Amino acid sequence: MQFELSGTYIDELRELIELKKIDSIKEQLNELYPADIAQILNRLKDSEAAYLYELLDDETAPQVLLELDEEKREDLLATFSTKEIAEQLDNMDSDDAADLIAELPENIQDEVLSQIEDIEQASDIAELINYEEGTAGSLMAKELVSVYSFETVTACIDEIRRQTDNVDVMYAVYVVDDNQKLIGMLSLKKLIVSHPLARVEEIYDADVQFVKTNTSTEDVAEIMQRYDLVVLPVVDQLGRLIGRITIDDVVDVIKEAAEENIQRMSGISDDVDSNDKLWRLSRARIPWLLVGMCGGILGSRIIGTYEEQIKIHPEMAFFIPLIGAMGGNVGVQSSAIIVQALANNTIINDRIAPKLIKELGVGFVNGIICSVLIMAYAYVIEDWKLSATVSLALFTVILCASFLGTFVPLTMNKFKINPALATGPFVTTLNDIIGISIYFLVGRLLYGVF
Amino acid sequence: MQFELSGTYIDELRELIELKKIDSIKEQLNELYPADIAQILNRLKDSEAAYLYELLDDETAPQVLLELDEEKREDLLATFSTKEIAEQLDNMDSDDAADLIAELPENIQDEVLSQIEDIEQASDIAELINYEEGTAGSLMAKELVSVYSFETVTACIDEIRRQTDNVDVMYAVYVVDDNQKLIGMLSLKKLIVSHPLARVEEIYDADVQFVKTNTSTEDVAEIMQRYDLVVLPVVDQLGRLIGRITIDDVVDVIKEAAEENIQRMSGISDDVDSNDKLWRLSRARIPWLLVGMCGGILGSRIIGTYEEQIKIHPEMAFFIPLIGAMGGNVGVQSSAIIVQALANNTIINDRIAPKLIKELGVGFVNGIICSVLIMAYAYVIEDWKLSATVSLALFTVILCASFLGTFVPLTMNKFKINPALATGPFVTTLNDIIGISIYFLVGRLLYGVF
């Protein structure tokens, strides 16, 4: 029953569009959910997508718009008049509408807002677009049902009935005092099973989690996960209830944070998607490639100082890649564990030393294993001098990389820099350079001494 | 108002435990949610944790148990009798209880099950532990409210009232036919605003998303996200309603999948956590380190064949780290984008060629930029031969790494291997070796020809 998009499906639909078979197209689209239709539009040419969008009914169209890829949505909206955009916004939840209006070119935002027919919706959106990105305010929607504690269950139900058109999905009713201050909540289940004449104050739950408008979205996500919430009320600085955040928006935050981490770890410096344009994809990657190049150049200068030694012992060059790669691998492993622990809040800020010691322990164990193996190999293939150099250097490099892989992300986190940045090209490049330095230093010592 | 754990907090609590100040401890714990208490227990010694756990009330204790780190929970449960474990399970949702019983040593599982007082709970758990891990069946809970389509709203509400003790959180009532086949749903909101004498068949929503017990958890997560669901019913092979999955469990699936991807990408071959024991952390990392070593040894053999050339032109060795690192970086960037696109289902299976072409395009652009820069640098510092060698090799390596970084994860995905495995030590090692081969091959050609 779940929709699965295939290339053949797209081709067939394209043919229907080409032949303008409106009825068949409408029939096909009717079977699908907005998210599925959006998936299809993402893969059509702009003109085809606009044609298909026109065929959608008033309720489905705004939902499809919201599910589109950002670039596609931009292209589609560019073909709309401000009046048409306003009509779409009128049929959305206030938070979605605010997100969408923020994507529009600044010069038309006011015009679109002024053309929204529902005055309440327009003023809700106007309020929401003022909240800073990355805060609870930017995530919340204005649609909610609140009741006073002195009301009866029947009055609550009447209120829900009145608001039922505005609030699509509802899990709870919030309880406020005379000053609109949030004092508790009432689950719909509780409302259903309570006596119609019971007063809210007798049955409501005063133990309610909430956040302020300026709480960070990371904290919102953390709270909703930790306490298994599907909806979280938002209050202003005076504690007055002004909005609510639902779990679907938070799931997006969680996924985006994970994706951002993966991208930072992989040396991609901007949020990109494989469907983005080529130049955007290139631009997002070039910064860390240039850092890597600088690292490589620095490495070449270090090796350059050993030019004479390499002439006499060219076998020293053989193990350069091994030392570099192992330093990088160990560093990435350590930092990945730390970045993950930081993301999950399993590290207490004032207890960093035990983590460092543990990672060094892991480095010690794995360093011994690897260096013994490479010592045996190099002894058989080459001679004992090279064997001693490589294994001693490898052991030192692994220990060093374990330390840096732990220390760098922890330090970055302390200075409020995304620690995932440390787990990728940065730590790899750093360990590459340090690895080579150690290797040739050990080599000079051993070859010099004996 | 949100709880923030600090080292000082733990120290103070430890002191209270030491002094056995039961009242103060209870007072402190009373202010906290189960998830917060679990966070504290995770950081205490086993004996302290057991002491604190004893002080919790019957409703809080099982919730705390569920939120503990797995190792801590194992240690704590080891001090319990089977009867005590059974008591904890009796106060949990069936899905949580089934997950927990699956963690117990096999020889005591049956004994614990037989000691659960509530027979219905015991048989629910017995059913759930049979579902394979990674399927919808393993995620679902048995607690749900279902009604027949011929019932009235009032009858539904009575049914909810009857079940209210079993079902903690409820968002919808499911509608079934005489054979218990799922035919639709009714949101609590709809139930509240409908006339008490209205029949379910007049008001229910027949358009309900569901999954089968053997649907994969990834698909469950994908469906709940795509359609913004907070609860998803589960049916058996005959379409009969047998359970439901809630969004909080799916959030865990999403987070675990992201974490697993990050670990695989970082060359960690087992699911570990920074709190795991040292030997577990070491064991999880050694496999990819050994692969990296083999790659390094292979690299050393390749360079070894150019020993004579290095003696004459030791400057060739200078740029070995640069070539290796750049191949690795580019490969990781490309594969991260592809792994992400695969995770988000933005790649259609039968349309792989466009992705390859795009990544090669990005590689081409970045390859040109990097190789021109390095050509200029090497020309100024060394000579035109080395400059030409390095830049030509770098360009080829970047193109090659772009191709492999795209092709390898796509291919692995086709063969149902986690593509994240390709984005890390594997692709780095591969590109290292290929990079060095290309570099020395180009060098031999250029130095030989001119």
Boltz contact constraints between the chains, C-beta under 6 A:
constraints:
  - contact:
      token1: [A, 7]
      token2: [B, 348]
      max_distance: 6.0
  - contact:
      token1: [A, 7]
      token2: [B, 350]
      max_distance: 6.0
  - contact:
      token1: [A, 7]
      token2: [B, 351]
      max_distance: 6.0
  - contact:
      token1: [A, 33]
      token2: [B, 227]
      max_distance: 6.0
  - contact:
      token1: [A, 35]
      token2: [B, 226]
      max_distance: 6.0
  - contact:
      token1: [A, 157]
      token2: [B, 192]
      max_distance: 6.0
  - contact:
      token1: [A, 160]
      token2: [B, 192]
      max_distance: 6.0
  - contact:
      token1: [A, 161]
      token2: [B, 193]
      max_distance: 6.0
  - contact:
      token1: [A, 164]
      token2: [B, 193]
      max_distance: 6.0
  - contact:
      token1: [A, 170]
      token2: [B, 189]
      max_distance: 6.0
  - contact:
      token1: [A, 188]
      token2: [B, 188]
      max_distance: 6.0
  - contact:
      token1: [A, 189]
      token2: [B, 170]
      max_distance: 6.0
  - contact:
      token1: [A, 192]
      token2: [B, 157]
      max_distance: 6.0
  - contact:
      token1: [A, 192]
      token2: [B, 160]
      max_distance: 6.0
  - contact:
      token1: [A, 193]
      token2: [B, 161]
      max_distance: 6.0
  - contact:
      token1: [A, 193]
      token2: [B, 164]
      max_distance: 6.0
  - contact:
      token1: [A, 225]
      token2: [B, 251]
      max_distance: 6.0
  - contact:
      token1: [A, 226]
      token2: [B, 35]
      max_distance: 6.0
  - contact:
      token1: [A, 227]
      token2: [B, 33]
      max_distance: 6.0
  - contact:
      token1: [A, 228]
      token2: [B, 248]
      max_distance: 6.0
  - contact:
      token1: [A, 230]
      token2: [B, 230]
      max_distance: 6.0
  - contact:
      token1: [A, 247]
      token2: [B, 247]
      max_distance: 6.0
  - contact:
      token1: [A, 248]
      token2: [B, 228]
      max_distance: 6.0
  - contact:
      token1: [A, 251]
      token2: [B, 225]
      max_distance: 6.0
  - contact:
      token1: [A, 258]
      token2: [B, 258]
      max_distance: 6.0
  - contact:
      token1: [A, 259]
      token2: [B, 340]
      max_distance: 6.0
  - contact:
      token1: [A, 262]
      token2: [B, 336]
      max_distance: 6.0
  - contact:
      token1: [A, 266]
      token2: [B, 332]
      max_distance: 6.0
  - contact:
      token1: [A, 266]
      token2: [B, 333]
      max_distance: 6.0
  - contact:
      token1: [A, 266]
      token2: [B, 336]
      max_distance: 6.0
  - contact:
      token1: [A, 267]
      token2: [B, 329]
      max_distance: 6.0
  - contact:
      token1: [A, 267]
      token2: [B, 333]
      max_distance: 6.0
  - contact:
      token1: [A, 268]
      token2: [B, 333]
      max_distance: 6.0
  - contact:
      token1: [A, 274]
      token2: [B, 337]
      max_distance: 6.0
  - contact:
      token1: [A, 274]
      token2: [B, 341]
      max_distance: 6.0
  - contact:
      token1: [A, 278]
      token2: [B, 361]
      max_distance: 6.0
  - contact:
      token1: [A, 281]
      token2: [B, 362]
      max_distance: 6.0
  - contact:
      token1: [A, 282]
      token2: [B, 362]
      max_distance: 6.0
  - contact:
      token1: [A, 282]
      token2: [B, 365]
      max_distance: 6.0
  - contact:
      token1: [A, 282]
      token2: [B, 366]
      max_distance: 6.0
  - contact:
      token1: [A, 285]
      token2: [B, 333]
      max_distance: 6.0
  - contact:
      token1: [A, 286]
      token2: [B, 366]
      max_distance: 6.0
  - contact:
      token1: [A, 289]
      token2: [B, 329]
      max_distance: 6.0
  - contact:
      token1: [A, 289]
      token2: [B, 366]
      max_distance: 6.0
  - contact:
      token1: [A, 289]
      token2: [B, 370]
      max_distance: 6.0
  - contact:
      token1: [A, 292]
      token2: [B, 325]
      max_distance: 6.0
  - contact:
      token1: [A, 292]
      token2: [B, 326]
      max_distance: 6.0
  - contact:
      token1: [A, 292]
      token2: [B, 329]
      max_distance: 6.0
  - contact:
      token1: [A, 293]
      token2: [B, 370]
      max_distance: 6.0
  - contact:
      token1: [A, 296]
      token2: [B, 321]
      max_distance: 6.0
  - contact:
      token1: [A, 296]
      token2: [B, 322]
      max_distance: 6.0
  - contact:
      token1: [A, 296]
      token2: [B, 325]
      max_distance: 6.0
  - contact:
      token1: [A, 299]
      token2: [B, 321]
      max_distance: 6.0
  - contact:
      token1: [A, 300]
      token2: [B, 318]
      max_distance: 6.0
  - contact:
      token1: [A, 300]
      token2: [B, 319]
      max_distance: 6.0
  - contact:
      token1: [A, 303]
      token2: [B, 317]
      max_distance: 6.0
  - contact:
      token1: [A, 303]
      token2: [B, 318]
      max_distance: 6.0
  - contact:
      token1: [A, 304]
      token2: [B, 318]
      max_distance: 6.0
  - contact:
      token1: [A, 307]
      token2: [B, 314]
      max_distance: 6.0
  - contact:
      token1: [A, 310]
      token2: [B, 314]
      max_distance: 6.0
  - contact:
      token1: [A, 310]
      token2: [B, 317]
      max_distance: 6.0
  - contact:
      token1: [A, 311]
      token2: [B, 314]
      max_distance: 6.0
  - contact:
      token1: [A, 314]
      token2: [B, 307]
      max_distance: 6.0
  - contact:
      token1: [A, 314]
      token2: [B, 310]
      max_distance: 6.0
  - contact:
      token1: [A, 314]
      token2: [B, 311]
      max_distance: 6.0
  - contact:
      token1: [A, 317]
      token2: [B, 303]
      max_distance: 6.0
  - contact:
      token1: [A, 317]
      token2: [B, 310]
      max_distance: 6.0
  - contact:
      token1: [A, 317]
      token2: [B, 317]
      max_distance: 6.0
  - contact:
      token1: [A, 318]
      token2: [B, 300]
      max_distance: 6.0
  - contact:
      token1: [A, 318]
      token2: [B, 303]
      max_distance: 6.0
  - contact:
      token1: [A, 318]
      token2: [B, 304]
      max_distance: 6.0
  - contact:
      token1: [A, 319]
      token2: [B, 300]
      max_distance: 6.0
  - contact:
      token1: [A, 320]
      token2: [B, 320]
      max_distance: 6.0
  - contact:
      token1: [A, 321]
      token2: [B, 296]
      max_distance: 6.0
  - contact:
      token1: [A, 321]
      token2: [B, 299]
      max_distance: 6.0
  - contact:
      token1: [A, 321]
      token2: [B, 324]
      max_distance: 6.0
  - contact:
      token1: [A, 321]
      token2: [B, 432]
      max_distance: 6.0
  - contact:
      token1: [A, 321]
      token2: [B, 436]
      max_distance: 6.0
  - contact:
      token1: [A, 322]
      token2: [B, 296]
      max_distance: 6.0
  - contact:
      token1: [A, 324]
      token2: [B, 321]
      max_distance: 6.0
  - contact:
      token1: [A, 325]
      token2: [B, 292]
      max_distance: 6.0
  - contact:
      token1: [A, 325]
      token2: [B, 296]
      max_distance: 6.0
  - contact:
      token1: [A, 325]
      token2: [B, 432]
      max_distance: 6.0
  - contact:
      token1: [A, 326]
      token2: [B, 292]
      max_distance: 6.0
  - contact:
      token1: [A, 329]
      token2: [B, 267]
      max_distance: 6.0
  - contact:
      token1: [A, 329]
      token2: [B, 289]
      max_distance: 6.0
  - contact:
      token1: [A, 329]
      token2: [B, 292]
      max_distance: 6.0
  - contact:
      token1: [A, 329]
      token2: [B, 425]
      max_distance: 6.0
  - contact:
      token1: [A, 332]
      token2: [B, 266]
      max_distance: 6.0
  - contact:
      token1: [A, 333]
      token2: [B, 266]
      max_distance: 6.0
  - contact:
      token1: [A, 333]
      token2: [B, 267]
      max_distance: 6.0
  - contact:
      token1: [A, 333]
      token2: [B, 268]
      max_distance: 6.0
  - contact:
      token1: [A, 333]
      token2: [B, 285]
      max_distance: 6.0
  - contact:
      token1: [A, 336]
      token2: [B, 262]
      max_distance: 6.0
  - contact:
      token1: [A, 336]
      token2: [B, 266]
      max_distance: 6.0
  - contact:
      token1: [A, 337]
      token2: [B, 274]
      max_distance: 6.0
  - contact:
      token1: [A, 340]
      token2: [B, 259]
      max_distance: 6.0
  - contact:
      token1: [A, 341]
      token2: [B, 274]
      max_distance: 6.0
  - contact:
      token1: [A, 348]
      token2: [B, 7]
      max_distance: 6.0
  - contact:
      token1: [A, 350]
      token2: [B, 7]
      max_distance: 6.0
  - contact:
      token1: [A, 351]
      token2: [B, 7]
      max_distance: 6.0
  - contact:
      token1: [A, 361]
      token2: [B, 278]
      max_distance: 6.0
  - contact:
      token1: [A, 362]
      token2: [B, 281]
      max_distance: 6.0
  - contact:
      token1: [A, 362]
      token2: [B, 282]
      max_distance: 6.0
  - contact:
      token1: [A, 365]
      token2: [B, 282]
      max_distance: 6.0
  - contact:
      token1: [A, 366]
      token2: [B, 282]
      max_distance: 6.0
  - contact:
      token1: [A, 366]
      token2: [B, 286]
      max_distance: 6.0
  - contact:
      token1: [A, 366]
      token2: [B, 289]
      max_distance: 6.0
  - contact:
      token1: [A, 370]
      token2: [B, 289]
      max_distance: 6.0
  - contact:
      token1: [A, 370]
      token2: [B, 293]
      max_distance: 6.0
  - contact:
      token1: [A, 425]
      token2: [B, 329]
      max_distance: 6.0
  - contact:
      token1: [A, 432]
      token2: [B, 321]
      max_distance: 6.0
  - contact:
      token1: [A, 432]
      token2: [B, 325]
      max_distance: 6.0
  - contact:
      token1: [A, 436]
      token2: [B, 321]
      max_distance: 6.0
